[in-house]
Amino acid sequence: MKEFERARWRCRRGMLELDIILLRFMDKHYRQLSTKELLQFDRLLSLSDSDLWDMICARKSAIDDDQLPVLKLLQES
């Protein structure tokens, strides 16, 4: 449970739009992610707000193709 709370805290960003998308993602998908997907999500959270927002909005492509499954879930949130 601590991991979930820590990830949820990291989803609080400086951009309201990101807050909404990331928290929806946490509520819908986080607990079903595999270990590999959790690592991908963690890497996405380490991006700057603008880079992450551009990736979610498909203005910028994923840095790593391994991030695509998690990025697609974020885009659906």
MDTraj code that builds the backbone (N, CA, C; nanometers):
import mdtraj as md
import numpy as np

residues = "MET LYS GLU PHE GLU ARG ALA ARG TRP ARG CYS ARG ARG GLY MET LEU GLU LEU ASP ILE ILE LEU LEU ARG PHE MET ASP LYS HIS TYR ARG GLN LEU SER THR LYS GLU LEU LEU GLN PHE ASP ARG LEU LEU SER LEU SER ASP SER ASP LEU TRP ASP MET ILE CYS ALA ARG LYS SER ALA ILE ASP ASP ASP GLN LEU PRO VAL LEU LYS LEU LEU GLN GLU SER".split()
xyz = np.array([
    [0.0818, -0.1197, 0.0000],
    [0.0000, 0.0000, 0.0000],
    [0.0864, 0.1264, 0.0000],
    [0.2018, 0.1201, 0.0634],
    [0.2890, 0.2370, 0.0662],
    [0.3307, 0.2792, -0.0740],
    [0.3536, 0.1815, -0.1615],
    [0.3944, 0.2110, -0.2989],
    [0.2843, 0.2875, -0.3709],
    [0.1589, 0.2451, -0.3487],
    [0.0446, 0.3122, -0.4108],
    [0.0373, 0.4569, -0.3629],
    [0.0487, 0.4777, -0.2335],
    [0.0420, 0.6131, -0.1778],
    [0.1573, 0.7005, -0.2271],
    [0.2746, 0.6419, -0.2376],
    [0.3914, 0.7159, -0.2860],
    [0.3716, 0.7563, -0.4325],
    [0.3225, 0.6619, -0.5140],
    [0.2977, 0.6922, -0.6547],
    [0.1881, 0.7975, -0.6684],
    [0.0847, 0.7854, -0.5870],
    [-0.0249, 0.8829, -0.5919],
    [0.0264, 1.0230, -0.5562],
    [0.1160, 1.0315, -0.4596],
    [0.1745, 1.1598, -0.4218],
    [0.2562, 1.2168, -0.5383],
    [0.3296, 1.1310, -0.6088],
    [0.4103, 1.1763, -0.7224],
    [0.3239, 1.2233, -0.8389],
    [0.1964, 1.1830, -0.8410],
    [0.1040, 1.2247, -0.9466],
    [0.0559, 1.3674, -0.9274],
    [0.0810, 1.4243, -0.8125],
    [0.0425, 1.5631, -0.7883],
    [0.1461, 1.6519, -0.8554],
    [0.1036, 1.7177, -0.9598],
    [0.1953, 1.7959, -1.0416],
    [0.1596, 1.9432, -1.0351],
    [0.2327, 2.0236, -1.1084],
    [0.2061, 2.1659, -1.1134],
    [0.1008, 2.2026, -1.2166],
    [0.0545, 2.1048, -1.2899],
    [-0.0410, 2.1281, -1.3972],
    [-0.1708, 2.0548, -1.3633],
    [-0.2794, 2.1267, -1.3500],
    [-0.4068, 2.0678, -1.3098],
    [-0.4497, 1.9550, -1.4033],
    [-0.4303, 1.9732, -1.5328],
    [-0.4696, 1.8712, -1.6298],
    [-0.3968, 1.7389, -1.6029],
    [-0.2684, 1.7492, -1.5727],
    [-0.1910, 1.6293, -1.5402],
    [-0.2399, 1.5654, -1.4108],
    [-0.2687, 1.6470, -1.3114],
    [-0.3219, 1.5949, -1.1853],
    [-0.4457, 1.5093, -1.2119],
    [-0.5371, 1.5616, -1.2900],
    [-0.6632, 1.4922, -1.3178],
    [-0.6376, 1.3608, -1.3902],
    [-0.5589, 1.3645, -1.4957],
    [-0.5319, 1.2433, -1.5738],
    [-0.4577, 1.1393, -1.4917],
    [-0.3542, 1.1822, -1.4211],
    [-0.2733, 1.0875, -1.3443],
    [-0.3520, 1.0254, -1.2286],
    [-0.4333, 1.1035, -1.1615],
    [-0.5118, 1.0477, -1.0508],
    [-0.6215, 0.9545, -1.1017],
    [-0.6802, 0.9853, -1.2161],
    [-0.7766, 0.8921, -1.2771],
    [-0.7072, 0.7609, -1.3132],
    [-0.5874, 0.7737, -1.3699],
    [-0.5088, 0.6560, -1.4047],
    [-0.4818, 0.5709, -1.2804],
    [-0.4424, 0.6368, -1.1721],
    [-0.4147, 0.5650, -1.0483],
    [-0.5383, 0.4883, -1.0014],
    [-0.6527, 0.5530, -1.0045],
    [-0.7759, 0.4896, -0.9578],
    [-0.8193, 0.3735, -1.0468],
    [-0.7998, 0.3857, -1.1772],
    [-0.8479, 0.2841, -1.2719],
    [-0.7497, 0.1697, -1.2948],
    [-0.6208, 0.2027, -1.3061],
    [-0.5263, 0.1051, -1.3608],
    [-0.4099, 0.0651, -1.2711],
    [-0.3710, 0.1477, -1.1776],
    [-0.2442, 0.1268, -1.1069],
    [-0.2333, -0.0114, -1.0424],
    [-0.3360, -0.0538, -0.9760],
    [-0.3287, -0.1812, -0.9020],
    [-0.3223, -0.3041, -0.9928],
    [-0.3550, -0.2878, -1.1209],
    [-0.3502, -0.4003, -1.2143],
    [-0.2208, -0.4042, -1.2958],
    [-0.1332, -0.3068, -1.2781],
    [-0.0105, -0.3013, -1.3566],
    [0.0871, -0.4105, -1.3151],
    [0.1572, -0.4616, -1.4130],
    [0.2632, -0.5591, -1.3858],
    [0.3842, -0.4847, -1.3294],
    [0.4805, -0.5587, -1.2816],
    [0.6026, -0.4980, -1.2285],
    [0.6722, -0.4147, -1.3359],
    [0.6772, -0.4665, -1.4563],
    [0.7398, -0.3945, -1.5673],
    [0.6641, -0.2643, -1.5970],
    [0.5328, -0.2705, -1.5975],
    [0.4519, -0.1511, -1.6230],
    [0.4659, -0.0488, -1.5103],
    [0.4794, -0.0954, -1.3875],
    [0.5012, -0.0041, -1.2751],
    [0.6319, 0.0723, -1.2926],
    [0.7348, 0.0048, -1.3395],
    [0.8633, 0.0706, -1.3655],
    [0.8495, 0.1728, -1.4789],
    [0.7727, 0.1374, -1.5813],
    [0.7494, 0.2296, -1.6923],
    [0.6750, 0.3536, -1.6436],
    [0.5732, 0.3328, -1.5606],
    [0.4975, 0.4444, -1.5063],
    [0.5875, 0.5333, -1.4210],
    [0.6732, 0.4717, -1.3422],
    [0.7667, 0.5469, -1.2597],
    [0.8581, 0.6335, -1.3458],
    [0.9052, 0.5780, -1.4569],
    [0.9905, 0.6559, -1.5473],
    [0.9144, 0.7725, -1.6094],
    [0.7887, 0.7480, -1.6428],
    [0.7069, 0.8568, -1.6980],
    [0.6874, 0.9679, -1.5954],
    [0.6682, 0.9307, -1.4699],
    [0.6497, 1.0311, -1.3646],
    [0.7758, 1.1137, -1.3400],
    [0.8900, 1.0629, -1.3790],
    [1.0134, 1.1382, -1.3575],
    [1.0365, 1.2429, -1.4666],
    [0.9509, 1.2454, -1.5686],
    [0.9618, 1.3466, -1.6735],
    [0.9092, 1.4812, -1.6222],
    [0.9489, 1.5860, -1.6887],
    [0.8949, 1.7176, -1.6551],
    [0.7471, 1.7217, -1.6931],
    [0.6742, 1.8139, -1.6333],
    [0.5316, 1.8271, -1.6629],
    [0.5075, 1.8480, -1.8119],
    [0.5833, 1.9367, -1.8720],
    [0.5601, 1.9674, -2.0138],
    [0.5899, 1.8474, -2.1036],
    [0.6970, 1.7733, -2.0752],
    [0.7279, 1.6549, -2.1556],
    [0.6210, 1.5469, -2.1391],
    [0.5795, 1.5245, -2.0160],
    [0.4774, 1.4237, -1.9909],
    [0.3452, 1.4635, -2.0570],
    [0.3075, 1.5882, -2.0449],
    [0.1841, 1.6369, -2.1066],
    [0.1898, 1.6203, -2.2588],
    [0.3038, 1.6552, -2.3197],
    [0.3187, 1.6405, -2.4643],
    [0.3085, 1.4947, -2.5077],
    [0.3601, 1.4045, -2.4276],
    [0.3500, 1.2617, -2.4607],
    [0.2057, 1.2137, -2.4473],
    [0.1361, 1.2554, -2.3456],
    [-0.0031, 1.2151, -2.3263],
    [-0.0905, 1.2703, -2.4387],
    [-0.0630, 1.3928, -2.4802],
    [-0.1401, 1.4565, -2.5883],
    [-0.0921, 1.4129, -2.7269],
    [0.0066, 1.3262, -2.7325],
    [0.0633, 1.2734, -2.8574],
    [0.1314, 1.3820, -2.9411],
    [0.1799, 1.4844, -2.8767],
    [0.2595, 1.5861, -2.9461],
    [0.4054, 1.5443, -2.9545],
    [0.4410, 1.4510, -2.8691],
    [0.5785, 1.4021, -2.8610],
    [0.5705, 1.2501, -2.8479],
    [0.6600, 1.1795, -2.9149],
    [0.6569, 1.0337, -2.9060],
    [0.7260, 0.9855, -2.7789],
    [0.6938, 0.8628, -2.7424],
    [0.7521, 0.8027, -2.6223],
    [0.9031, 0.7915, -2.6386],
    [0.9740, 0.8140, -2.5309],
    [1.1191, 0.8040, -2.5316],
    [1.1609, 0.6590, -2.5577],
    [1.0870, 0.5685, -2.5003],
    [1.1172, 0.4265, -2.5067],
    [0.9900, 0.3537, -2.5471],
    [0.9985, 0.2642, -2.6446],
    [0.8794, 0.1905, -2.6897],
    [0.8176, 0.1064, -2.5789],
    [0.8965, 0.0715, -2.4780],
    [0.8425, -0.0044, -2.3644],
    [0.7385, 0.0763, -2.2874],
    [0.7431, 0.2077, -2.3006],
    [0.6498, 0.2938, -2.2280],
    [0.5131, 0.3017, -2.2958],
    [0.5026, 0.2526, -2.4183],
    [0.3788, 0.2689, -2.4943],
    [0.2550, 0.2093, -2.4272],
    [0.2608, 0.0887, -2.3713],
    [0.1385, 0.0353, -2.3080],
    [0.0863, 0.1248, -2.1949],
    [0.1737, 0.1733, -2.1110],
    [0.1330, 0.2594, -1.9997],
    [0.0898, 0.3953, -2.0532],
    [0.1601, 0.4452, -2.1525],
    [0.1230, 0.5732, -2.2111],
    [-0.0166, 0.5674, -2.2740],
    [-0.0495, 0.4567, -2.3396],
    [-0.1841, 0.4407, -2.3965],
    [-0.2916, 0.4418, -2.2876],
    [-0.2634, 0.3771, -2.1765],
    [-0.3589, 0.3803, -2.0643],
    [-0.3759, 0.5220, -2.0120],
    [-0.2672, 0.5964, -2.0049],
    [-0.2745, 0.7362, -1.9615],
    [-0.3573, 0.8190, -2.0584],
    [-0.3394, 0.7944, -2.1862],
    [-0.4134, 0.8689, -2.2869],
    [-0.5623, 0.8380, -2.2805],
    [-0.5976, 0.7181, -2.2400],
    [-0.7388, 0.6796, -2.2275],
    [-0.8020, 0.7359, -2.0988],
    [-0.7182, 0.7716, -2.0027],
    [-0.7698, 0.8223, -1.8760],
    [-0.8175, 0.9589, -1.8962],
])
top = md.Topology()
chain = top.add_chain()
for i, resn in enumerate(residues, 1):
    res = top.add_residue(resn, chain, resSeq=i)
    for name in ("N", "CA", "C"):
        top.add_atom(name, md.element.get_by_symbol(name[0]), res)
traj = md.Trajectory(xyz[None], top)
